[in-house]
Amino acid sequence: MHANAQAVADAGREEGVDIEVSEFPEGTRTAADAAAAVGVDVAQIVKSLVFVVDDQVVVALVSGPNRLDEARLAAAAGGDEVRRASADEVRDATGYPIGGVPPFAHRSPLPTFVDRTLLAHAVVWSAAGTPRHVFPLPPDDLVRVSGATVADLAG
């Protein structure tokens, strides 16, 4: 298994969750790609989006077809100014490339917010550290293991 995917699986195990990572050579970089590869509705795909709110890097977990409302993220994070993190900022903060950022197992703990719409599914699928690796998890476990705050983030 790729070292990044192993790190995600190990982090899940440390939190009491057995993570089964799947690899899709054709890639799972986008929510649509991941849904097609896994064979699930795109709404079950977790997009791990990295933003900067008032100079603090945060992670927003949003359902595949939804767009993040930046003002809602700023409010949830208790800040005012919000911008998308650059590719370098994403890798520096999380340890993973864009398209493969998992919802947890980051280089250091990051404030994480999960959009309430993800809780409507029995299982959701997240990136496992690369643009080719994903794993399923019940939403309640996703919230617990990522330490996320549930919020209304979709716009």
Backbone bond lengths (Angstrom), bond angles and torsions (degrees), N, CA, C in turn:
res aa  C-N    CA-C-N  psi(-1)  N-CA   C-N-CA  omega(-1)  CA-C   N-CA-C  phi
1 M - - - 1.462 - - 1.531 108.26 -
2 H 1.309 116.48 144.33 1.463 122.17 177.76 1.531 109.12 -57.83
3 A 1.319 117.13 143.94 1.472 121.73 -177.36 1.531 112.33 -57.65
4 N 1.324 117.88 -39.07 1.470 119.89 179.10 1.523 110.86 -64.84
5 A 1.325 117.15 -44.05 1.462 121.12 179.47 1.527 110.20 -65.10
6 Q 1.324 116.82 -37.72 1.462 120.22 177.74 1.526 110.64 -64.48
7 A 1.323 117.31 -38.51 1.468 121.04 178.62 1.530 110.74 -62.92
8 V 1.325 116.86 -38.66 1.466 120.89 178.40 1.527 109.90 -67.74
9 A 1.321 116.69 -45.33 1.472 120.58 178.77 1.527 110.60 -61.68
10 D 1.319 117.01 -41.83 1.470 121.07 178.95 1.525 111.07 -63.89
11 A 1.340 116.80 -42.49 1.465 120.58 179.42 1.523 110.67 -63.42
12 G 1.312 117.58 -39.45 1.455 121.06 176.95 1.520 110.99 -63.55
13 R 1.319 116.59 -45.10 1.465 121.53 179.58 1.528 111.17 -60.20
14 E 1.329 116.64 -39.18 1.469 120.85 178.02 1.524 111.40 -62.15
15 E 1.338 116.84 -25.31 1.467 122.34 179.16 1.528 111.86 -98.07
16 G 1.343 116.27 8.54 1.455 120.25 176.70 1.510 115.62 84.43
17 V 1.338 117.57 19.92 1.456 121.67 -179.60 1.525 108.85 -120.44
18 D 1.326 116.08 125.85 1.457 121.23 177.06 1.521 108.58 -85.89
19 I 1.320 115.98 112.36 1.460 121.40 -176.49 1.518 109.63 -101.96
20 E 1.337 115.34 126.00 1.455 121.64 175.62 1.524 108.14 -102.53
21 V 1.321 115.58 107.79 1.460 121.24 -178.23 1.530 108.97 -86.84
22 S 1.327 116.17 134.40 1.465 122.66 174.99 1.519 108.37 -113.83
23 E 1.328 115.30 142.03 1.464 120.35 177.58 1.523 109.45 -110.34
24 F 1.328 115.48 134.99 1.451 122.49 177.96 1.532 107.92 -124.71
25 P 1.343 117.47 101.32 1.469 121.19 -176.38 1.523 113.66 -55.05
26 E 1.356 117.39 -29.41 1.468 119.56 -179.77 1.526 111.64 -72.94
27 G 1.316 116.82 -11.76 1.459 121.37 173.84 1.510 114.13 99.82
28 T 1.328 113.41 152.03 1.463 122.35 178.22 1.524 109.70 -135.11
29 R 1.322 115.61 33.16 1.468 121.51 -174.03 1.527 113.02 -61.00
30 T 1.327 117.74 -39.25 1.468 120.24 179.21 1.521 109.61 -105.86
31 A 1.308 116.21 164.27 1.463 120.53 177.94 1.521 110.59 -61.22
32 A 1.319 117.45 -40.93 1.468 120.88 179.58 1.526 110.63 -64.87
33 D 1.341 117.01 -42.64 1.467 120.64 177.53 1.523 110.63 -61.00
34 A 1.332 116.51 -44.78 1.464 120.81 -178.53 1.523 110.71 -64.62
35 A 1.328 117.60 -44.56 1.464 120.96 -179.63 1.527 110.71 -61.67
36 A 1.330 117.00 -42.43 1.460 120.85 179.48 1.523 111.00 -65.18
37 A 1.324 117.01 -42.53 1.462 121.15 -179.29 1.523 111.47 -65.25
38 V 1.318 117.02 -43.92 1.463 122.27 -175.98 1.525 111.06 -79.17
39 G 1.338 116.97 -31.65 1.461 121.20 -177.11 1.512 113.03 86.84
40 V 1.333 116.18 36.79 1.463 121.61 178.26 1.522 109.31 -125.94
41 D 1.330 115.63 169.85 1.457 121.10 175.59 1.522 109.03 -67.42
42 V 1.310 117.58 142.02 1.467 121.74 -179.30 1.529 111.74 -58.38
43 A 1.328 117.72 -24.10 1.471 120.66 178.33 1.523 112.11 -66.75
44 Q 1.341 117.76 -17.52 1.466 121.66 178.88 1.527 112.38 -88.18
45 I 1.302 117.27 0.41 1.460 121.28 179.73 1.524 109.15 -93.39
46 V 1.321 115.60 130.00 1.462 122.10 178.91 1.528 108.55 -92.09
47 K 1.322 115.67 120.05 1.464 119.69 171.62 1.524 106.77 -91.32
48 S 1.328 116.80 121.82 1.470 121.58 174.96 1.521 106.75 -94.83
49 L 1.325 116.35 101.39 1.452 122.55 -176.41 1.523 109.36 -102.26
50 V 1.324 115.70 133.85 1.459 120.39 -177.70 1.528 108.87 -109.35
51 F 1.328 114.35 125.07 1.462 122.30 -179.19 1.515 109.52 -128.73
52 V 1.313 114.94 166.98 1.459 121.96 173.45 1.526 106.44 -116.84
53 V 1.334 115.56 120.80 1.464 121.83 177.30 1.525 106.98 -114.68
54 D 1.335 115.84 115.19 1.465 120.80 -178.63 1.527 112.20 46.86
55 D 1.320 117.09 51.05 1.465 124.50 176.99 1.524 114.66 71.24
56 Q 1.335 118.60 9.88 1.462 121.20 176.86 1.532 108.86 -115.28
57 V 1.319 116.08 127.91 1.463 120.70 177.83 1.522 108.78 -73.87
58 V 1.342 115.77 131.66 1.465 122.24 178.74 1.521 108.41 -133.30
59 V 1.334 115.10 159.56 1.463 121.14 177.73 1.524 108.14 -116.09
60 A 1.331 116.05 133.01 1.461 122.55 175.64 1.521 107.67 -114.42
61 L 1.328 116.61 124.44 1.459 122.21 178.51 1.523 107.47 -101.77
62 V 1.333 116.07 114.30 1.457 122.36 -171.82 1.525 109.68 -129.34
63 S 1.325 116.74 143.88 1.457 122.60 177.82 1.528 110.69 -62.94
64 G 1.332 115.37 143.49 1.458 123.04 -175.30 1.511 118.13 -41.26
65 P 1.344 119.46 -51.90 1.466 118.21 -176.21 1.526 114.05 -81.62
66 N 1.312 117.54 -10.08 1.465 120.59 -174.84 1.517 112.69 -83.68
67 R 1.314 114.85 150.20 1.462 121.20 173.27 1.520 107.73 -102.01
68 L 1.301 115.48 139.47 1.459 121.07 177.86 1.518 109.54 -74.92
69 D 1.330 116.13 133.30 1.456 122.05 173.11 1.525 106.00 -91.87
70 E 1.317 116.46 108.19 1.465 121.35 -174.85 1.523 112.61 -60.73
71 A 1.309 117.13 -35.44 1.474 119.90 178.86 1.528 110.24 -65.19
72 R 1.314 116.57 -38.83 1.471 120.00 177.69 1.526 111.15 -66.66
73 L 1.328 116.60 -38.63 1.464 119.31 177.23 1.527 110.09 -64.23
74 A 1.316 116.94 -45.09 1.466 120.51 179.13 1.520 110.27 -58.23
75 A 1.329 117.00 -44.54 1.463 120.56 179.90 1.526 110.75 -63.78
76 A 1.330 117.24 -43.51 1.468 120.77 179.79 1.524 111.10 -62.48
77 A 1.343 116.10 -34.92 1.463 121.50 -178.87 1.525 112.53 -85.89
78 G 1.331 116.70 -3.49 1.455 120.40 179.50 1.508 113.45 73.32
79 G 1.334 116.35 30.67 1.459 119.95 -179.00 1.507 112.18 -126.93
80 D 1.326 114.82 -174.87 1.455 120.96 -178.21 1.523 112.59 -118.31
81 E 1.318 116.31 -53.06 1.461 120.24 -175.25 1.514 109.74 -94.51
82 V 1.344 115.30 134.40 1.463 120.45 -178.21 1.524 109.43 -136.31
83 R 1.312 115.05 141.35 1.465 120.63 175.19 1.520 108.51 -151.05
84 R 1.314 115.10 154.85 1.463 120.60 176.76 1.531 108.49 -69.05
85 A 1.322 116.58 137.78 1.461 121.30 177.65 1.529 109.41 -72.32
86 S 1.315 116.20 146.52 1.466 120.88 176.13 1.533 109.02 -73.06
87 A 1.321 116.02 165.39 1.471 120.30 179.10 1.532 111.04 -57.56
88 D 1.328 116.92 -40.23 1.467 120.16 178.35 1.522 111.46 -66.43
89 E 1.327 117.02 -40.67 1.472 120.58 178.35 1.523 110.92 -64.47
90 V 1.333 116.41 -39.01 1.465 120.51 178.57 1.525 109.82 -61.62
91 R 1.316 116.91 -50.41 1.468 120.38 -178.19 1.527 110.99 -65.39
92 D 1.335 117.18 -41.29 1.471 119.94 179.87 1.528 111.88 -63.09
93 A 1.328 116.94 -41.50 1.463 120.76 -175.62 1.523 113.00 -79.01
94 T 1.345 116.04 -38.67 1.463 119.21 -173.80 1.520 113.87 -101.60
95 G 1.329 116.23 -30.02 1.458 120.63 -174.29 1.524 112.55 90.87
96 Y 1.333 116.88 5.01 1.459 121.27 -175.41 1.528 110.84 -130.20
97 P 1.354 116.83 156.46 1.463 120.31 178.28 1.529 111.92 -80.98
98 I 1.324 115.87 155.95 1.461 121.17 172.65 1.529 107.10 -56.98
99 G 1.323 115.85 138.25 1.458 120.90 -177.59 1.516 112.61 93.87
100 G 1.335 116.39 -10.14 1.453 120.45 179.79 1.512 113.31 -134.99
101 V 1.335 116.94 8.92 1.465 120.87 -176.13 1.528 109.94 -69.03
102 P 1.333 116.95 120.11 1.465 119.56 176.83 1.532 110.38 -80.16
103 P 1.327 117.35 167.53 1.462 120.15 -179.62 1.533 113.47 -77.36
104 F 1.320 117.98 -8.62 1.467 123.50 178.88 1.525 107.86 -154.41
105 A 1.318 117.32 -173.67 1.475 122.77 -177.45 1.525 111.42 68.67
106 H 1.319 116.09 34.63 1.460 120.70 179.62 1.522 110.48 -80.16
107 R 1.315 115.04 164.19 1.464 121.76 -179.32 1.530 111.13 -52.34
108 S 1.315 116.92 -40.31 1.460 122.50 174.10 1.530 106.70 -143.52
109 P 1.330 117.91 158.01 1.469 119.14 -178.86 1.530 111.47 -58.96
110 L 1.323 115.49 134.45 1.462 121.35 179.28 1.523 109.03 -124.38
111 P 1.336 117.59 141.81 1.462 118.86 173.69 1.527 108.33 -57.74
112 T 1.327 115.69 129.64 1.459 120.29 -175.52 1.521 108.95 -128.85
113 F 1.329 115.07 139.24 1.458 122.29 -178.13 1.526 107.95 -129.25
114 V 1.325 116.93 132.62 1.460 121.60 -179.78 1.528 109.08 -113.98
115 D 1.335 114.86 131.36 1.455 119.31 178.81 1.523 109.94 -70.06
116 R 1.310 114.95 134.71 1.462 122.74 -176.15 1.539 112.74 -55.05
117 T 1.334 118.46 -29.24 1.466 120.39 -177.16 1.529 112.19 -63.04
118 L 1.311 118.54 -24.76 1.466 120.57 179.09 1.526 112.07 -67.95
119 L 1.327 116.85 -22.86 1.461 120.51 -177.15 1.523 112.34 -73.16
120 A 1.313 118.50 -9.22 1.468 122.38 -177.93 1.529 113.12 -78.27
121 H 1.325 117.43 -8.49 1.460 121.18 -175.50 1.530 111.24 -104.19
122 A 1.323 116.01 150.68 1.468 120.23 176.74 1.521 110.27 -70.99
123 V 1.334 116.19 -35.98 1.464 122.72 -179.21 1.518 108.44 -142.49
124 V 1.327 116.00 140.51 1.460 121.57 173.35 1.532 108.00 -124.45
125 W 1.311 116.39 157.93 1.461 122.60 -177.58 1.528 109.65 -117.01
126 S 1.333 115.43 133.34 1.468 121.84 -177.57 1.521 110.65 -125.44
127 A 1.325 115.58 158.70 1.458 121.01 174.08 1.524 109.16 -66.02
128 A 1.323 115.11 146.10 1.464 121.05 -179.22 1.516 111.22 -117.32
129 G 1.327 116.61 43.78 1.458 120.52 171.49 1.505 117.27 98.18
130 T 1.338 117.08 -11.40 1.469 120.55 175.92 1.524 108.22 -141.52
131 P 1.329 117.74 166.26 1.462 120.40 176.42 1.534 113.66 -74.84
132 R 1.334 118.37 6.96 1.464 122.35 179.11 1.521 113.80 -121.67
133 H 1.324 118.36 -6.93 1.464 122.17 -174.77 1.526 110.99 -117.31
134 V 1.358 116.07 133.69 1.460 122.51 178.51 1.520 109.48 -138.72
135 F 1.324 115.36 164.82 1.466 120.14 177.72 1.522 109.87 -149.19
136 P 1.352 115.93 150.37 1.458 120.58 177.82 1.527 110.67 -94.03
137 L 1.327 114.66 152.69 1.460 120.47 179.18 1.532 108.89 -161.04
138 P 1.330 118.66 138.40 1.464 118.74 172.43 1.535 109.00 -63.00
139 P 1.331 118.19 143.40 1.464 120.80 -177.45 1.527 114.49 -56.05
140 D 1.333 117.74 -36.20 1.468 119.03 179.06 1.522 111.20 -62.07
141 D 1.342 116.68 -39.10 1.461 120.30 176.66 1.520 111.02 -68.55
142 L 1.339 116.22 -38.05 1.467 120.67 176.98 1.522 110.35 -56.79
143 V 1.321 116.66 -47.64 1.465 121.44 -179.38 1.531 109.89 -63.07
144 R 1.317 116.68 -46.53 1.463 120.52 -176.54 1.530 112.03 -65.44
145 V 1.324 116.51 -50.61 1.465 120.40 -175.12 1.534 111.47 -68.01
146 S 1.325 116.94 -34.91 1.469 119.37 179.88 1.530 112.40 -82.46
147 G 1.335 116.48 -11.63 1.459 120.05 -177.18 1.510 111.93 67.34
148 A 1.328 115.70 26.18 1.458 120.60 -173.09 1.526 112.89 -76.99
149 T 1.316 113.43 153.25 1.451 122.83 170.97 1.521 106.38 -97.99
150 V 1.328 117.36 127.96 1.462 121.51 178.30 1.536 107.94 -77.82
151 A 1.342 115.10 132.44 1.469 120.47 -178.31 1.531 109.08 -150.43
152 D 1.307 115.87 165.50 1.462 121.23 173.94 1.526 107.05 -90.96
153 L 1.343 116.54 101.20 1.460 121.71 -174.03 1.510 113.97 -107.96
154 A 1.327 117.35 -20.06 1.465 120.18 -175.67 1.518 110.57 -74.46
155 G 1.319 114.29 141.89 1.457 119.29 -179.42 1.484 112.11 -112.84
